[in-house]
Amino acid sequence: MTYASDVLAVMDDVGVDQAIIGGMSMGGPIVFEMYRQAPERFRGIILNDTIAAEASPSEAGLWGGVGEQVETLGVPSLVDFLMPDMLTADTRMNNPELVAYLGGLMEQASQEAAIAGTRALATRPDSAATLAEITVPTLILTGQDDSLYPYEIAQSMNEGILNSELVLLPGAAHAAIIEAADEANAAILEWAAGLPQ
């Protein structure tokens, strides 16, 4: 996966030999590919609302359709389509500032990057076997109301990675690290403080 090689190249450029490396959503498969390529670069892993399995035929079809939508209607069309999965109904109704902030983040993507992202999600490799190979401490965060990659997926990854901890973020959907930022940050800092020096 090109994304994984690119991140490792950036780490080389800035002189980072080893780090805690995290990925949200599509970032999870990228982290798994990075680990397969260079496990020695990892001090720990953080997985946020993501998945290890390859896309099922229905999910692959969904992301293929989303890519076609972006090609036809542009990146802004993603916002209304994805927002119900990204944030809970309560947040969408009562926190318009956060909705606008997240929508703005989505709209910053170029059309080319958005289409490439949908292709990466549709064709991601199966990383289930990689879970058992992970030996570094791993934190798994998931929004309780994540409808894209629900709690059971996070629980399965937790069971597959020997030295892992699962933290559920109540009142948050797929963009849990934004929707429940304070709780996510506290969980990350507490977990990181316990890592071997």
N, CA, C and O of each residue as an XYZ file, in Angstrom:
788
protein
N       0.847     -1.178      0.000
C       0.000      0.000      0.000
C       0.897      1.248      0.000
O       1.760      1.415      0.862
N       0.669      2.102     -0.978
C       1.501      3.285     -1.146
C       1.459      4.194      0.071
O       2.474      4.780      0.445
N       0.282      4.315      0.696
C       0.159      5.196      1.857
C       1.150      4.807      2.946
O       1.791      5.672      3.542
N       1.277      3.520      3.205
C       2.178      3.049      4.263
C       3.623      3.393      3.943
O       4.355      3.875      4.807
N       4.030      3.148      2.719
C       5.405      3.477      2.316
C       5.657      4.967      2.412
O       6.747      5.396      2.791
N       4.648      5.761      2.068
C       4.798      7.218      2.140
C       5.007      7.686      3.582
O       5.856      8.538      3.842
N       4.235      7.133      4.515
C       4.382      7.539      5.919
C       5.765      7.156      6.439
O       6.414      7.947      7.123
N       6.208      5.963      6.121
C       7.543      5.536      6.545
C       8.618      6.441      5.950
O       9.611      6.744      6.611
N       8.425      6.872      4.706
C       9.389      7.776      4.064
C       9.404      9.134      4.763
O      10.468      9.732      4.924
N       8.236      9.626      5.180
C       8.179     10.889      5.918
C       8.903     10.749      7.254
O       9.632     11.654      7.661
N       8.708      9.622      7.938
C       9.422      9.387      9.192
C      10.932      9.416      8.961
O      11.679      9.969      9.768
N      11.373      8.824      7.865
C      12.798      8.861      7.524
C      13.269     10.301      7.313
O      14.321     10.704      7.809
N      12.474     11.061      6.574
C      12.856     12.437      6.243
C      13.000     13.314      7.480
O      13.883     14.169      7.547
N      12.117     13.092      8.466
C      12.167     13.947      9.662
C      12.989     13.320     10.783
O      13.077     13.882     11.874
N      13.587     12.168     10.522
C      14.487     11.550     11.487
C      13.808     10.878     12.659
O      14.364     10.846     13.757
N      12.612     10.337     12.449
C      11.903      9.617     13.514
C      12.134      8.119     13.297
O      11.583      7.522     12.372
N      12.945      7.532     14.149
C      13.254      6.109     14.000
C      12.132      5.225     14.514
O      11.852      4.171     13.944
N      11.491      5.656     15.592
C      10.454      4.834     16.219
C       9.407      5.755     16.832
O       9.731      6.833     17.330
N       8.134      5.317     16.791
C       7.066      6.178     17.302
C       5.848      5.337     17.674
O       5.723      4.177     17.283
N       4.958      5.961     18.440
C       3.602      5.431     18.585
C       2.862      5.872     17.333
O       2.765      7.066     17.051
N       2.347      4.923     16.592
C       1.733      5.221     15.301
C       0.256      4.855     15.371
O      -0.108      3.747     15.767
N      -0.591      5.810     14.976
C      -2.026      5.588     15.047
C      -2.710      5.820     13.724
O      -2.194      6.509     12.844
N      -3.886      5.228     13.601
C      -4.682      5.434     12.401
C      -6.159      5.360     12.713
O      -6.605      4.495     13.467
N      -6.924      6.283     12.122
C      -8.378      6.282     12.253
C      -9.007      5.835     10.947
O      -8.582      6.252      9.870
N     -10.014      4.990     11.045
C     -10.787      4.553      9.889
C      -9.859      3.949      8.828
O      -9.270      2.895      9.071
N      -9.713      4.582      7.670
C      -8.811      4.078      6.632
C      -7.377      4.017      7.122
O      -6.565      3.263      6.585
N      -7.058      4.813      8.150
C      -5.707      4.806      8.699
C      -5.329      3.494      9.350
O      -4.144      3.168      9.433
N      -6.314      2.727      9.819
C      -6.015      1.432     10.439
C      -5.345      0.461      9.480
O      -4.274     -0.058      9.794
N      -5.945      0.197      8.314
C      -5.267     -0.658      7.341
C      -3.887     -0.141      6.932
O      -2.990     -0.929      6.632
N      -3.722      1.179      6.921
C      -2.403      1.736      6.615
C      -1.415      1.378      7.722
O      -0.277      1.004      7.441
N      -1.842      1.491      8.973
C      -0.978      1.124     10.102
C      -0.601     -0.353     10.032
O       0.554     -0.708     10.268
N      -1.558     -1.208      9.713
C      -1.261     -2.641      9.614
C      -0.224     -2.911      8.524
O       0.672     -3.735      8.708
N      -0.345     -2.220      7.392
C       0.632     -2.403      6.314
C       1.997     -1.863      6.729
O       3.020     -2.468      6.410
N       2.026     -0.739      7.433
C       3.296     -0.221      7.944
C       3.948     -1.232      8.876
O       5.162     -1.437      8.833
N       3.138     -1.861      9.715
C       3.689     -2.835     10.660
C       4.265     -4.042      9.922
O       5.305     -4.574     10.310
N       3.588     -4.471      8.859
C       4.121     -5.591      8.078
C       5.458     -5.212      7.427
O       6.364     -6.040      7.326
N       5.568     -3.970      6.995
C       6.796     -3.526      6.324
C       7.930     -3.243      7.295
O       9.087     -3.548      7.005
N       7.603     -2.653      8.466
C       8.677     -2.185      9.356
C       8.239     -2.220     10.820
O       8.057     -1.164     11.427
N       8.067     -3.404     11.394
C       7.599     -3.485     12.785
C       8.546     -2.833     13.787
O       8.128     -2.430     14.873
N       9.807     -2.733     13.424
C      10.790     -2.140     14.340
C      10.587     -0.633     14.510
O      11.173     -0.035     15.412
N       9.777     -0.018     13.669
C       9.534      1.428     13.760
C       8.461      1.769     14.798
O       8.225      2.941     15.090
N       7.821      0.754     15.346
C       6.679      0.969     16.241
C       7.069      0.846     17.703
O       7.681     -0.136     18.122
N       6.703      1.864     18.470
C       6.775      1.792     19.935
C       5.416      1.381     20.495
O       5.333      0.786     21.570
N       4.385      1.693     19.783
C       3.021      1.337     20.149
C       2.099      1.647     18.989
O       2.502      2.276     18.010
N       0.854      1.201     19.104
C      -0.143      1.415     18.047
C      -1.419      1.945     18.682
O      -1.828      1.498     19.754
N      -2.041      2.902     18.007
C      -3.378      3.367     18.389
C      -4.293      3.170     17.183
O      -4.016      3.665     16.091
N      -5.375      2.447     17.397
C      -6.347      2.172     16.341
C      -7.667      2.837     16.719
O      -8.254      2.526     17.755
N      -8.126      3.750     15.871
C      -9.356      4.506     16.151
C     -10.454      4.158     15.152
O     -10.317      4.428     13.959
N     -11.538      3.563     15.632
C     -12.711      3.311     14.789
C     -12.297      2.789     13.418
O     -12.528      3.430     12.393
N     -11.680      1.613     13.425
C     -11.132      1.062     12.192
C     -11.410     -0.432     12.118
O     -12.188     -0.967     12.909
N     -10.779     -1.096     11.175
C     -11.079     -2.501     10.896
C      -9.827     -3.190     10.342
O      -9.002     -2.565      9.676
N      -9.704     -4.490     10.630
C      -8.587     -5.270     10.095
C      -9.002     -6.111      8.892
O      -8.159     -6.467      8.068
N     -10.266     -6.427      8.783
C     -10.736     -7.309      7.705
C     -10.752     -6.580      6.363
O     -10.867     -5.356      6.300
N     -10.632     -7.363      5.298
C     -10.799     -6.788      3.966
C     -12.260     -6.385      3.780
O     -13.130     -6.824      4.532
N     -12.524     -5.554      2.783
C     -13.890     -5.116      2.520
C     -14.714     -6.278      1.990
O     -14.275     -7.010      1.102
N     -15.905     -6.442      2.536
C     -16.839     -7.422      1.985
C     -17.298     -6.932      0.614
O     -17.108     -5.759      0.290
N     -17.902     -7.809     -0.203
C     -18.381     -7.341     -1.511
C     -19.330     -6.154     -1.411
O     -19.281     -5.246     -2.241
N     -20.198     -6.156     -0.392
C     -21.145     -5.045     -0.263
C     -20.423     -3.760      0.135
O     -20.756     -2.686     -0.367
N     -19.430     -3.858      1.037
C     -18.701     -2.656      1.425
C     -17.842     -2.148      0.274
O     -17.748     -0.943      0.043
N     -17.216     -3.075     -0.445
C     -16.415     -2.662     -1.604
C     -17.295     -1.934     -2.621
O     -16.880     -0.934     -3.206
N     -18.513     -2.443     -2.825
C     -19.448     -1.782     -3.738
C     -19.843     -0.402     -3.249
O     -19.963      0.541     -4.031
N     -20.047     -0.296     -1.927
C     -20.388      1.000     -1.342
C     -19.294      2.027     -1.618
O     -19.578      3.127     -2.093
N     -18.031      1.668     -1.319
C     -16.939      2.629     -1.511
C     -16.709      2.921     -2.994
O     -16.333      4.034     -3.363
N     -16.936      1.915     -3.836
C     -16.849      2.178     -5.273
C     -17.881      3.212     -5.697
O     -17.588      4.107     -6.490
N     -19.098      3.081     -5.160
C     -20.151      4.052     -5.469
C     -19.835      5.435     -4.937
O     -20.123      6.439     -5.590
N     -19.244      5.489     -3.754
C     -18.869      6.786     -3.181
C     -17.812      7.456     -4.068
O     -17.856      8.666     -4.294
N     -16.865      6.657     -4.566
C     -15.856      7.207     -5.471
C     -16.477      7.774     -6.733
O     -16.075      8.839     -7.202
N     -17.453      7.071     -7.283
C     -18.147      7.566     -8.476
C     -18.905      8.855     -8.163
O     -18.950      9.772     -8.984
N     -19.500      8.917     -6.969
C     -20.213     10.133     -6.568
C     -19.267     11.322     -6.506
O     -19.592     12.407     -6.988
N     -18.095     11.116     -5.911
C     -17.120     12.205     -5.814
C     -16.665     12.643     -7.207
O     -16.488     13.832     -7.475
N     -16.482     11.662     -8.082
C     -16.044     11.983     -9.447
C     -17.096     12.814    -10.170
O     -16.760     13.708    -10.947
N     -18.374     12.518     -9.915
C     -19.463     13.197    -10.612
C     -19.873     14.501     -9.936
O     -20.079     15.517    -10.599
N     -19.990     14.460     -8.606
C     -20.569     15.593     -7.872
C     -19.555     16.392     -7.068
O     -19.881     17.459     -6.546
N     -18.321     15.886     -6.962
C     -17.296     16.616     -6.237
C     -17.210     16.235     -4.768
O     -18.078     15.542     -4.238
N     -16.157     16.696     -4.126
C     -15.885     16.362     -2.726
C     -16.980     16.846     -1.775
O     -17.305     16.118     -0.837
N     -17.573     18.043     -1.963
C     -18.611     18.485     -1.021
C     -19.780     17.512     -0.889
O     -20.462     17.504      0.136
N     -20.019     16.690     -1.914
C     -21.126     15.736     -1.838
C     -20.890     14.662     -0.786
O     -21.828     13.990     -0.358
N     -19.635     14.500     -0.368
C     -19.316     13.527      0.671
C     -19.887     13.911      2.030
O     -20.236     13.046      2.832
N     -19.979     15.207      2.281
C     -20.321     15.679      3.618
C     -21.687     15.171      4.052
O     -21.803     14.548      5.107
N     -22.719     15.424      3.261
C     -24.061     14.978      3.633
C     -24.165     13.462      3.677
O     -24.925     12.909      4.472
N     -23.392     12.785      2.814
C     -23.451     11.320      2.777
C     -22.803     10.698      4.014
O     -23.349      9.764      4.600
N     -21.637     11.217      4.409
C     -20.881     10.600      5.497
C     -21.249     11.098      6.892
O     -21.081     10.373      7.871
N     -21.749     12.325      6.990
C     -21.956     12.923      8.308
C     -22.822     12.077      9.246
O     -22.502     12.006     10.433
N     -23.901     11.430      8.783
C     -24.694     10.613      9.711
C     -23.918      9.451     10.328
O     -24.268      8.987     11.413
N     -22.873      8.978      9.655
C     -22.026      7.924     10.234
C     -20.919      8.518     11.099
O     -20.455      7.880     12.044
N     -20.502      9.719     10.780
C     -19.368     10.317     11.484
C     -19.741     10.817     12.876
O     -18.969     10.664     13.822
N     -20.936     11.420     13.001
C     -21.373     12.007     14.262
C     -22.752     11.476     14.639
O     -23.568     11.175     13.768
N     -23.002     11.365     15.923
C     -24.306     10.886     16.385
C     -25.390     11.908     16.046
O     -25.106     13.073     15.771
N     -26.633     11.443     16.072
C     -27.760     12.336     15.816
C     -27.805     13.456     16.851
O     -28.123     14.599     16.525
N     -27.486     13.121     18.095
C     -27.505     14.137     19.147
C     -26.522     15.267     18.831
O     -26.853     16.444     18.971
N     -25.325     14.901     18.407
C     -24.330     15.922     18.064
C     -24.759     16.706     16.836
O     -24.614     17.928     16.801
N     -25.285     16.021     15.830
C     -25.706     16.717     14.611
C     -26.831     17.711     14.901
O     -26.912     18.762     14.266
N     -27.691     17.380     15.853
C     -28.798     18.275     16.192
C     -28.367     19.430     17.087
O     -28.871     20.545     16.954
N     -27.435     19.162     17.998
C     -27.164     20.118     19.072
C     -25.791     20.785     19.039
O     -25.513     21.661     19.858
N     -24.927     20.381     18.098
C     -23.600     20.981     18.040
C     -23.255     21.350     16.594
O     -22.402     20.718     15.972
N     -23.925     22.379     16.068
C     -23.676     22.746     14.662
C     -22.248     23.176     14.392
O     -21.757     23.040     13.272
N     -21.566     23.702     15.428
C     -20.174     24.120     15.232
C     -19.289     22.923     14.915
O     -18.425     23.000     14.043
N     -19.506     21.803     15.633
C     -18.705     20.611     15.380
C     -19.039     20.009     14.020
O     -18.152     19.526     13.316
N     -20.312     20.037     13.651
C     -20.722     19.548     12.333
C     -20.026     20.369     11.239
O     -19.504     19.815     10.272
N     -20.029     21.683     11.406
C     -19.386     22.547     10.412
C     -17.877     22.318     10.365
O     -17.272     22.320      9.293
N     -17.277     22.120     11.542
C     -15.829     21.878     11.599
C     -15.460     20.592     10.853
O     -14.543     20.585     10.032
N     -16.182     19.508     11.145
C     -15.876     18.235     10.500
C     -16.171     18.292      9.006
O     -15.414     17.756      8.197
N     -17.271     18.943      8.645
C     -17.577     19.107      7.219
C     -16.476     19.870      6.504
O     -16.115     19.540      5.374
N     -15.943     20.893      7.165
C     -14.846     21.652      6.577
C     -13.600     20.816      6.379
O     -12.898     20.957      5.378
N     -13.322     19.933      7.349
C     -12.170     19.031      7.199
C     -12.346     18.130      5.981
O     -11.406     17.935      5.210
N     -13.541     17.584      5.807
C     -13.794     16.695      4.662
C     -13.617     17.440      3.349
O     -13.050     16.905      2.396
N     -14.103     18.676      3.301
C     -14.070     19.438      2.050
C     -12.670     19.893      1.668
O     -12.450     20.339      0.542
N     -11.717     19.787      2.596
C     -10.340     20.162      2.277
C      -9.653     19.138      1.373
O      -8.636     19.441      0.749
N     -10.209     17.928      1.303
C      -9.593     16.895      0.464
C      -9.733     17.260     -1.014
O     -10.759     17.793     -1.437
N      -8.703     16.969     -1.781
C      -8.822     17.145     -3.224
C      -9.693     16.029     -3.787
O      -9.853     14.985     -3.155
N     -10.249     16.242     -4.958
C     -11.068     15.213     -5.586
C     -10.241     13.944     -5.826
O     -10.715     12.830     -5.601
N      -9.025     14.127     -6.277
C      -8.142     12.984     -6.544
C      -7.880     12.185     -5.273
O      -7.922     10.955     -5.291
N      -7.606     12.886     -4.162
C      -7.325     12.205     -2.899
C      -8.556     11.480     -2.375
O      -8.454     10.365     -1.864
N      -9.726     12.114     -2.501
C     -10.957     11.484     -2.016
C     -11.266     10.206     -2.792
O     -11.653      9.196     -2.204
N     -11.094     10.252     -4.102
C     -11.345      9.067     -4.927
C     -10.336      7.974     -4.593
O     -10.700      6.803     -4.486
N      -9.067      8.354     -4.426
C      -8.045      7.362     -4.064
C      -8.364      6.730     -2.712
O      -8.140      5.535     -2.518
N      -8.886      7.524     -1.777
C      -9.262      6.983     -0.480
C     -10.371      5.953     -0.576
O     -10.327      4.928      0.104
N     -11.365      6.214     -1.411
C     -12.450      5.239     -1.565
C     -11.929      3.942     -2.198
O     -12.370      2.848     -1.844
N     -11.000      4.077     -3.125
C     -10.412      2.872     -3.742
C      -9.608      2.074     -2.723
O      -9.655      0.844     -2.705
N      -8.864      2.794     -1.868
C      -8.072      2.112     -0.842
C      -8.974      1.355      0.130
O      -8.641      0.245      0.546
N     -10.105      1.941      0.491
C     -11.039      1.266      1.392
C     -11.674      0.050      0.719
O     -11.858     -0.990      1.352
N     -12.004      0.181     -0.550
C     -12.669     -0.906     -1.265
C     -11.746     -2.090     -1.518
O     -12.205     -3.231     -1.582
N     -10.445     -1.829     -1.662
C      -9.505     -2.885     -2.067
C      -8.494     -3.218     -0.974
O      -7.496     -3.887     -1.242
N      -8.736     -2.763      0.251
C      -7.752     -2.983      1.325
C      -7.513     -4.482      1.520
O      -8.436     -5.280      1.359
N      -6.288     -4.867      1.863
C      -5.987     -6.279      2.099
C      -6.539     -6.733      3.453
O      -6.802     -5.919      4.339
N      -6.704     -8.018      3.588
C      -7.145     -8.590      4.864
C      -5.962     -8.576      5.835
O      -4.932     -9.199      5.581
N      -6.122     -7.865      6.940
C      -5.047     -7.772      7.936
C      -5.345     -8.608      9.178
O      -4.684     -8.439     10.203
N      -6.318     -9.496      9.107
C      -6.679    -10.289     10.283
C      -5.489    -11.093     10.803
O      -5.285    -11.189     12.013
N      -4.704    -11.669      9.893
C      -3.547    -12.463     10.318
C      -2.463    -11.598     10.950
O      -1.670    -12.080     11.759
N      -2.434    -10.330     10.581
C      -1.422     -9.423     11.132
C      -1.643     -9.171     12.617
O      -0.689     -8.916     13.351
N      -2.894     -9.240     13.066
C      -3.194     -8.949     14.470
C      -2.360     -9.807     15.414
O      -1.833     -9.312     16.411
N      -2.243    -11.090     15.098
C      -1.497    -12.002     15.966
C       0.001    -11.736     15.934
O       0.725    -12.187     16.822
N       0.478    -11.011     14.927
C       1.909    -10.710     14.802
C       2.308     -9.450     15.570
O       3.495     -9.195     15.770
N       1.334     -8.674     15.995
C       1.633     -7.402     16.671
C       2.098     -7.679     18.095
O       1.395     -8.324     18.872
N       3.277     -7.192     18.426
C       3.852     -7.429     19.755
C       3.976     -6.162     20.584
O       4.292     -6.237     21.771
N       3.733     -4.990     19.984
C       3.855     -3.735     20.723
C       2.526     -3.416     21.402
O       1.477     -3.866     20.942
N       2.555     -2.642     22.496
C       1.307     -2.245     23.148
C       0.375     -1.535     22.158
O       0.814     -0.716     21.351
N      -0.907     -1.864     22.238
C      -1.879     -1.332     21.285
C      -3.112     -0.829     22.019
O      -3.666     -1.524     22.871
N      -3.531      0.370     21.686
C      -4.765      0.944     22.226
C      -5.798      0.996     21.108
O      -5.531      1.510     20.022
N      -6.978      0.458     21.389
C      -8.075      0.464     20.429
C      -9.187      1.348     20.989
O      -9.736      1.072     22.056
N      -9.507      2.405     20.263
C     -10.583      3.312     20.648
C     -11.733      3.158     19.672
O     -11.516      3.067     18.464
N     -12.959      3.128     20.189
C     -14.100      3.057     19.286
C     -15.289      3.782     19.868
O     -15.557      3.703     21.067
N     -16.002      4.490     19.008
C     -17.225      5.152     19.423
C     -18.323      4.131     19.648
O     -18.506      3.220     18.840
N     -19.041      4.278     20.725
C     -20.107      3.329     21.064
C     -21.156      3.273     19.957
O     -21.775      2.230     19.741
N     -21.360      4.384     19.256
C     -22.392      4.442     18.222
C     -21.807      4.431     16.812
O     -22.455      4.890     15.871
N     -20.596      3.915     16.656
C     -19.990      3.833     15.322
C     -20.794      2.850     14.476
O     -20.869      1.663     14.795
N     -21.392      3.347     13.401
C     -22.196      2.496     12.523
C     -21.397      1.958     11.349
O     -21.816      0.990     10.714
N     -20.242      2.571     11.043
C     -19.407      2.063      9.954
C     -18.638      0.824     10.393
O     -18.696     -0.216      9.737
N     -17.919      0.941     11.502
C     -17.158     -0.186     12.044
C     -17.533     -0.327     13.519
O     -16.837      0.193     14.391
N     -18.633     -1.031     13.797
C     -19.193     -1.052     15.146
C     -18.322     -1.772     16.174
O     -17.302     -2.384     15.855
N     -18.771     -1.667     17.409
C     -18.023     -2.149     18.567
C     -17.512     -3.574     18.395
O     -16.390     -3.877     18.801
N     -18.312     -4.449     17.802
C     -17.907     -5.842     17.667
C     -16.612     -5.994     16.882
O     -15.832     -6.911     17.137
N     -16.383     -5.098     15.928
C     -15.142     -5.134     15.144
C     -13.953     -4.767     16.030
O     -12.908     -5.415     15.975
N     -14.117     -3.735     16.837
C     -13.049     -3.347     17.767
C     -12.781     -4.458     18.771
O     -11.631     -4.732     19.112
N     -13.839     -5.092     19.238
C     -13.698     -6.190     20.204
C     -12.922     -7.349     19.582
O     -12.090     -7.969     20.245
N     -13.193     -7.639     18.316
C     -12.479     -8.710     17.627
C     -10.993     -8.383     17.482
O     -10.149     -9.264     17.647
N     -10.668     -7.129     17.177
C      -9.256     -6.740     17.084
C      -8.591     -6.836     18.451
O      -7.441     -7.263     18.553
N      -9.304     -6.445     19.494
C      -8.790     -6.535     20.857
C      -8.465     -7.976     21.223
O      -7.454     -8.246     21.871
N      -9.316     -8.888     20.809
C      -9.077    -10.312     21.074
C      -7.925    -10.852     20.241
O      -7.251    -11.798     20.651
N      -7.691    -10.255     19.064
C      -6.648    -10.748     18.167
C      -5.261    -10.220     18.459
O      -4.272    -10.840     18.067
N      -5.161     -9.066     19.151
C      -3.865     -8.469     19.458
C      -3.556     -8.733     20.923
O      -4.285     -8.287     21.809
N      -2.481     -9.455     21.171
C      -2.181     -9.949     22.515
C      -2.091     -8.834     23.545
O      -2.737     -8.913     24.590
N      -1.313     -7.807     23.278
C      -1.055     -6.757     24.261
C      -1.862     -5.511     23.905
O      -1.307     -4.446     23.636
N      -3.206     -5.673     23.909
C      -4.052     -4.551     23.504
C      -5.073     -4.218     24.575
O      -5.439     -5.046     25.408
N      -5.522     -2.962     24.519
C      -6.531     -2.457     25.450
C      -7.625     -1.795     24.622
O      -7.333     -1.046     23.690
N      -8.877     -2.066     24.957
C     -10.021     -1.509     24.233
C     -10.718     -0.485     25.110
O     -11.063     -0.768     26.258
N     -10.924      0.712     24.563
C     -11.645      1.768     25.272
C     -12.856      2.168     24.436
O     -12.721      2.560     23.277
N     -14.024      2.067     25.027
C     -15.275      2.457     24.382
C     -15.573      3.908     24.735
O     -15.497      4.299     25.899
N     -15.911      4.698     23.731
C     -16.213      6.118     23.932
C     -17.722      6.320     23.780
O     -18.226      6.384     22.659
N     -18.442      6.420     24.894
C     -19.904      6.576     24.837
C     -20.305      7.888     24.171
O     -19.586      8.885     24.239
N     -21.463      7.866     23.529
C     -21.984      9.085     22.923
C     -21.198      9.565     21.733
O     -21.229     10.751     21.406
N     -20.487      8.658     21.071
C     -19.685      9.042     19.905
C     -19.882      8.026     18.797
O     -20.119      6.846     19.053
N     -19.780      8.499     17.560
C     -19.935      7.639     16.392
C     -18.569      7.381     15.753
O     -17.588      7.178     16.469
N     -18.487      7.384     14.418
C     -17.251      6.989     13.749
C     -16.114      7.979     13.986
O     -14.957      7.576     14.107
N     -16.433      9.261     14.050
C     -15.396     10.266     14.321
C     -15.284     10.496     15.822
O     -15.338     11.630     16.298
N     -15.129      9.405     16.554
C     -15.157      9.471     18.015
C     -14.048     10.335     18.584
O     -14.250     10.992     19.605
N     -12.881     10.352     17.951
C     -11.788     11.156     18.499
C     -12.028     12.651     18.334
O     -11.334     13.463     18.946
N     -13.005     13.018     17.515
C     -13.428     14.417     17.407
C     -14.648     14.657     18.292
O     -14.728     15.652     19.013
N     -15.591     13.728     18.222
C     -16.856     13.905     18.948
C     -16.668     13.772     20.459
O     -17.327     14.464     21.235
N     -15.774     12.889     20.865
C     -15.474     12.697     22.291
C     -13.982     12.959     22.496
O     -13.263     12.125     23.046
N     -13.530     14.129     22.044
C     -12.103     14.440     22.022
C     -11.481     14.399     23.414
O     -10.396     13.843     23.587
N     -12.145     14.972     24.399
C     -11.559     15.005     25.746
C     -11.385     13.594     26.302
O     -10.346     13.270     26.877
N     -12.404     12.763     26.128
C     -12.328     11.382     26.621
C     -11.273     10.587     25.864
O     -10.537      9.803     26.462
N     -11.197     10.786     24.546
C     -10.194     10.082     23.742
C      -8.784     10.510     24.144
O      -7.900      9.669     24.308
N      -8.575     11.820     24.304
C      -7.256     12.312     24.696
C      -6.844     11.767     26.055
O      -5.694     11.373     26.247
N      -7.780     11.743     26.999
C      -7.467     11.229     28.336
C      -7.085      9.756     28.273
O      -6.149      9.327     28.947
N      -7.806      8.981     27.466
C      -7.506      7.549     27.337
C      -6.133      7.340     26.711
O      -5.375      6.472     27.143
N      -5.816      8.135     25.692
C      -4.519      8.005     25.024
C      -3.378      8.363     25.975
O      -2.378      7.648     26.048
N      -3.528      9.464     26.699
C      -2.463      9.899     27.607
C      -2.252      8.898     28.741
O      -1.117      8.620     29.129
N      -3.345      8.361     29.267
C      -3.218      7.376     30.343
C      -2.535      6.115     29.853
O      -1.674      5.557     30.532
N      -2.926      5.670     28.666
C      -2.319      4.462     28.084
C      -0.834      4.706     27.779
O       0.017      3.878     28.104
N      -0.538      5.838     27.158
C       0.853      6.130     26.770
C       1.763      6.261     27.997
O       2.939      5.900     27.949
N       1.207      6.780     29.088
C       2.019      6.934     30.314
C       2.463      5.589     30.871
O       3.461      5.516     31.589
N       1.745      4.543     30.554
C       2.095      3.217     31.061
C       3.012      2.423     30.152
O       3.350      1.283     30.474
N       3.428      2.989     29.023
C       4.292      2.264     28.104
C       5.699      2.157     28.665
O       6.157      3.056     29.370
N       6.382      1.072     28.359
C       7.788      0.941     28.790
C       8.628      2.068     28.212
O       8.456      2.450     27.054
N       9.538      2.597     29.022
C      10.411      3.685     28.566
C      11.567      3.140     27.741
O      12.407      3.908     27.271
